[in-house]
Amino acid sequence: MKHALESDHGKTRLMNKKLYFALGIVFLFVGMAAFIAGRMFNREINPLTLFAFRGNGVEMRRSINVIPAEELPTTQPEVTGLFVERQDNTIKLQAKGMGNGGGSHVEIVITSKTIIYRDTTELSGSPSEETQTIQQTVDEGTLDDLNPPAFVTVWGRKSGDRIIAEVLFYSNDVVIQKP
């Protein structure tokens, strides 16, 4: 009888070890998925960069380093996001970067003192180059040229729920997203 109890106890221990091992593997995969999803939601990585482009059976990777234009402030912008709509001298952005849950709408007030720049950067170079460095260029812009899905970066000051823009930079080509 004693021998039978020891045998059952050994089997239980072995089953517990297998269960713990399986649970450990499941937690590892869930943790990895949560980590990747979190980085994608915070836009630290683009989900498309997890995979390489393929063409004619050859894998191609391309990276573009952008040197910010001298006209733009070197400080951290107050907000960045996609242009949603304009009402007179107020625009709304689908914004990221204000610590307000990211993805909420933010009102930007444009004053007569606001400096507006539009992106004029030309992407050039051979598609076969792996890494390309380009100088960002800007020109004077107007609110009338701002069209969805433009990407907008704003430097300014918060005033309640709004931001009073000192410098507004936009790119109607959403490939170049940040200065």
C-alpha positions, 0 to 999 in steps of 0.5 A: 500500500505504501508503495502504491501511494508513493507511485501516485505521488510521483505521477502527480508531481510529474503532471504538476511539472508539465502543467507549470511548464506549459503555463510558463510557455503560454505566459511567455507567448502572451507577454511577447504578444503584449510587448509587440502590441504595446510598441505598435500602439505607441508607434515605436515600431510600424507593424509593416516593419516586422516584415521585409518587402519582397520583390522578384524573390529578393528581400529588400529593406529600406531605411530613411534618416531625415535631418530636420529642417533648420527652420523648425524648433529643436524642442519637443513638440506639444502635439503631433497627429493627423489633421481632422478638420478646420473651423476658421483659425482652429484645427482639430487633430487626431493627436498623440503626445499630450498624455491624454490617452493618445488618439483623442481630438485636440484643438489647435488655435492658430493666431496671427503670430503662428508660423506655418511651414509645409513640408517640401522634402523630396524623396530621392535616391535609388530604391536599391539603397538600404539606408538613405539620409535626406535633408528635410526642407520646408516652405511657408505654408497656409491653412488653406493648403492643409488637407486630410490626411496631413500629418501635423506637428505643433509647438506652442503652449497649452491653454485649457483644453487647447493649444495655442500654436507658435509653430505649425508644421504639416506634411500632406505626404504622410510618409514623412511624419515627424521633423 
